[in-house]
Amino acid sequence: MISTTTNKSSTLFVYPQEPFEIDFGPLLRPINDDEFLKLSRENQDLQIEMTKNGDLIIMPGTGGLTGNRNARIIARAVIWAENDGTGVTFDSDTIFRLPNGAKRLPDFSWVGNEKWDNLSDAEKEKFVPFAPDFVIELLSPTDSLAGLEAKMQEYIENGVSLGWLIDPMNRQVYVYRPGTEIEILENPATISGESLLKDFTLNVREIWE
């Protein structure tokens, strides 16, 4: 059960130690884009997503091990991207508005320069109004594998060209590409960014440790 308490300055959400979805069906209406952005900015200690149906998903923070793993993934990817220069990177607090209306926060994402540079400075300060080109989701003990699999499929259906779902507990990587079956890598040493992320290789063994 989720509950809220409100005063003049803030709203406190109390939620379980797993993602929690609020179905707006029995309520008056889902919140609009401006209200969602305001909610996110006023509750920066929470990660809040919205489904294509307008329902909110409030996600718990990660533990130290998951946070450290994600930080190492982001660090390796950012170093590559700065040297490569063909795109820009985003952390797990960045909100992407997908073509189906969902608002998602990938653990890591990358967008090619052409798409990013077509946005005005004002647009860049709001939701990114399209899907990333590349995403990574890192499975944590509080995540549902089925839920993240569905989320990865949604990314691909909305324009993502390559996605990695990394499961450190089982040492597996699920690779998503448009128009092909999901590829499951068993205990790989590295993962390749393929032609999209030229010369980017992630050492996955350091993520398992």
C-alpha positions in Angstrom: 0.0 0.0 0.0 1.2 3.5 -0.8 0.2 6.5 1.2 0.8 10.3 1.0 1.0 13.1 3.5 0.9 16.7 2.3 1.9 20.0 3.8 2.4 23.5 2.2 5.8 22.6 0.8 6.1 18.9 0.1 4.4 15.6 -0.4 5.9 12.5 1.2 5.4 9.1 -0.5 5.6 6.0 1.6 6.1 2.9 -0.6 7.2 -0.7 -0.4 10.6 -2.0 -1.3 9.6 -2.7 -4.9 8.2 -0.7 -7.8 4.6 0.3 -7.1 2.1 1.3 -9.8 -0.8 3.7 -9.2 -3.7 3.0 -11.5 -5.6 6.2 -12.3 -8.7 4.3 -13.6 -10.8 5.0 -10.5 -9.6 8.6 -10.1 -10.7 11.7 -12.0 -7.8 11.7 -14.5 -4.1 11.0 -14.9 -1.8 13.9 -14.5 -0.6 15.9 -17.5 3.0 16.5 -18.7 3.4 19.7 -16.7 2.1 18.1 -13.5 4.3 15.1 -14.0 7.4 17.3 -14.4 6.4 19.2 -11.3 5.9 16.0 -9.3 9.3 14.7 -10.4 11.1 17.9 -9.5 9.4 18.2 -6.1 10.3 14.6 -5.3 13.8 14.2 -6.5 14.6 11.5 -4.0 12.1 9.3 -5.9 12.3 7.8 -9.4 8.8 8.2 -11.0 7.8 6.8 -14.3 4.5 6.9 -16.2 3.1 4.2 -18.4 1.5 4.7 -21.8 -1.9 4.6 -20.0 -1.0 7.4 -17.7 -0.4 5.3 -14.5 2.4 6.2 -12.2 5.2 3.9 -11.2 7.1 4.9 -8.1 10.4 3.0 -7.8 12.5 2.5 -4.6 16.1 3.6 -4.5 18.8 1.0 -5.1 21.1 -0.5 -2.6 24.8 0.2 -2.5 26.0 -2.7 -4.7 23.5 -2.0 -7.5 24.4 1.7 -7.3 28.1 1.0 -7.5 27.5 -1.3 -10.5 25.4 1.2 -12.3 28.0 4.0 -11.6 30.7 1.8 -13.1 28.6 1.1 -16.2 27.9 4.8 -16.7 31.5 5.8 -16.2 32.7 3.4 -18.8 30.0 4.5 -21.3 30.6 8.2 -20.7 34.4 7.9 -21.3 33.7 6.1 -24.5 31.1 8.6 -25.6 33.3 11.6 -24.9 36.1 10.1 -27.0 33.8 9.0 -29.8 31.9 12.3 -30.1 28.9 11.0 -32.1 26.3 11.3 -29.3 25.4 12.4 -25.8 24.8 10.3 -22.7 22.2 10.5 -19.9 22.0 9.2 -16.4 19.1 7.4 -14.6 17.3 10.7 -13.7 16.6 11.7 -17.3 13.0 11.4 -18.4 12.3 10.3 -22.0 8.8 10.7 -23.4 8.3 7.8 -25.7 6.1 8.0 -28.9 3.4 5.9 -27.1 3.2 8.5 -24.3 5.1 6.6 -21.6 7.7 8.5 -19.6 10.7 6.4 -18.8 14.0 6.7 -17.0 16.5 4.2 -18.3 19.5 3.4 -16.0 21.7 4.7 -18.8 21.0 6.0 -22.3 22.7 7.4 -25.4 21.3 9.6 -28.2 23.0 10.4 -31.5 24.0 14.0 -32.0 21.6 14.5 -35.0 18.5 13.9 -32.9 19.8 15.8 -29.8 21.0 18.8 -31.8 17.6 19.3 -33.4 16.2 20.2 -30.0 16.1 23.8 -28.8 17.7 24.7 -25.5 14.2 25.1 -24.0 13.3 21.6 -25.2 16.5 20.1 -23.8 15.5 21.3 -20.3 12.2 19.3 -20.4 11.4 15.7 -21.1 13.5 14.3 -23.9 10.7 14.1 -26.5 11.7 10.8 -28.2 13.2 7.4 -27.3 17.0 7.1 -26.8 19.0 5.2 -29.5 20.6 3.0 -26.9 19.6 2.0 -23.4 20.9 -0.1 -20.5 18.7 -1.4 -17.6 20.4 -3.1 -14.6 18.3 -5.6 -12.8 18.4 -5.0 -9.0 17.0 -7.2 -6.2 13.9 -5.0 -6.0 13.2 -5.2 -9.7 10.9 -7.7 -11.5 12.7 -9.4 -14.4 9.3 -9.7 -16.2 8.7 -6.0 -15.6 12.1 -5.0 -17.0 11.7 -7.3 -20.0 8.4 -5.6 -20.8 10.1 -2.2 -20.4 12.9 -3.2 -22.8 10.4 -4.4 -25.4 8.6 -1.1 -25.1 11.9 0.7 -25.7 12.4 -1.3 -28.9 8.9 -0.7 -30.1 9.3 3.0 -29.7 12.5 3.5 -31.6 15.4 2.3 -29.5 18.0 0.6 -31.8 19.9 -1.4 -29.2 19.2 -2.3 -25.5 21.0 -4.3 -22.8 19.2 -5.7 -19.8 22.0 -6.8 -17.4 21.1 -9.4 -14.8 24.2 -9.5 -12.4 22.6 -12.1 -10.1 22.4 -14.7 -12.9 25.3 -13.3 -14.9 23.2 -12.9 -18.0 22.8 -10.1 -20.5 19.6 -9.8 -22.6 20.3 -8.0 -25.9 17.4 -6.3 -27.6 17.4 -5.2 -31.3 14.5 -4.2 -33.6 13.1 -7.0 -35.7 15.1 -9.8 -34.1 14.7 -12.3 -31.3 16.1 -11.4 -27.9 19.7 -12.7 -27.5 20.6 -14.0 -24.1 24.3 -14.0 -23.3 25.4 -16.4 -20.5 28.2 -15.1 -18.3 29.8 -13.1 -21.1 33.2 -11.4 -20.4 32.3 -8.4 -22.6 29.4 -6.9 -24.5 29.8 -5.0 -27.8 28.1 -1.8 -28.8 28.0 -3.2 -32.3 27.8 -0.8 -35.3 25.7 1.7 -33.3 28.3 2.4 -30.6 31.4 1.8 -32.6 34.4 0.5 -30.7 32.5 0.5 -27.4 33.0 -2.7 -25.4 31.8 -3.1 -21.8 33.7 -5.4 -19.5 30.9 -7.2 -17.8 33.0 -9.3 -15.5 33.7 -6.3 -13.4 29.9 -5.9 -13.0 29.5 -9.4 -11.7 32.0 -8.8 -8.9 
